[in-house]
Amino acid sequence: MYKIIVTSHGKLAEGIVESLSYFMPNHKVEYISLDQNGIEDFKNRAAELLAAQQEEVPLLVFTDLFNGSPFNVFAQLLPKSGLTYDIVAGVSLPVLMEAALQQEFAAIENVLQTLKNVRTTVIYSEELLQLSESNEDE
């Protein structure tokens, strides 16, 4: 069991969590966005969000970009929080959906390998489409 937080620049985190709701209306994914209020406001809200987490429940944080401001803020705050955590940069709906599906019963360590496999599937899906089209032409 683990908690999920999605964070991003602008409304990406809100949008991807809203999209997840179409497939999983009862998901337990939270989000926080870096908005026009600036980085200091974001840092304060992120610190409050982390302070509200239960120490015994690991945290999986998805960010939009590696080394982007949301990533950097969580990378600075999490080590000081006392929480068990992992950060995954480059959130996508298939990866988030897989993490949310396993959230209630899987250990965070086990789900990370599954997420890597889901990412690979997404990357290679274009190759599968091309292969399928070439087989249809024969």
C-alpha positions, -999 to +999 in steps of 0.1 A: +000+000+000+012+035-008+000+070-014+003+088-048+008+125-054+011+140-089+028+173-093+035+195-123+039+229-139+005+245-146-026+223-148-011+191-161-013+173-127-049+183-123-058+173-158-041+139-157-058+131-123-091+142-138-085+119-168-078+091-144-112+096-128-129+086-161-113+051-157-111+049-119-138+071-103-128+061-068-090+065-071-070+079-042-045+101-061-038+136-050-022+164-070-005+197-065+004+222-092+030+250-096+008+278-106+009+316-111+013+321-074+049+312-078+075+288-064+074+300-028+037+294-025+042+260-042+069+251-017+047+260+012+018+240-002+040+210-009+054+211+026+019+212+041+009+182+019+038+162+030+033+171+066-002+157+064+010+123+052+012+093+075+048+082+081+039+044+079+025+047+044+051+050+016+046+078-009+050+077-047+054+111-063+050+116-100+064+148-116+060+162-151+098+168-157+130+155-143+148+185-126+118+208-132+107+230-103+081+206-089+106+177-091+132+198-074+109+210-046+098+175-038+134+162-041+144+188-014+114+183+009+111+145+009+144+136+025+136+159+054+101+145+058+108+112+074+086+095+048+095+065+027+092+077-009+101+073-045+099+100-072+090+091-108+097+119-134+077+120-166+041+111-156+018+096-182-018+084-179-009+047-185+018+048-159-004+066-134-033+042-140-011+012-134+002+027-101-033+036-090-046+001-098-019-015-075-020+012-048-041-007-023-024-040-024+012-038-038+044-027-021+059+004-036+092-015-044+073-040-065+052-015-084+083+004-096+094-024-119+059-027-133+059+010-140+091+006-160+075-021-180+044+000-187+066+029-199+084+005-223+051-007-236+041+029-243+073+037-261+072+006-283+035+009-292+044+029-323+066+001-335+038-024-330+014-002-350+039-001-378+044-038-377+007-044-378+003-021-408+030-038-427+014-072-420-019-059-433-002-048-466+010-084-472 
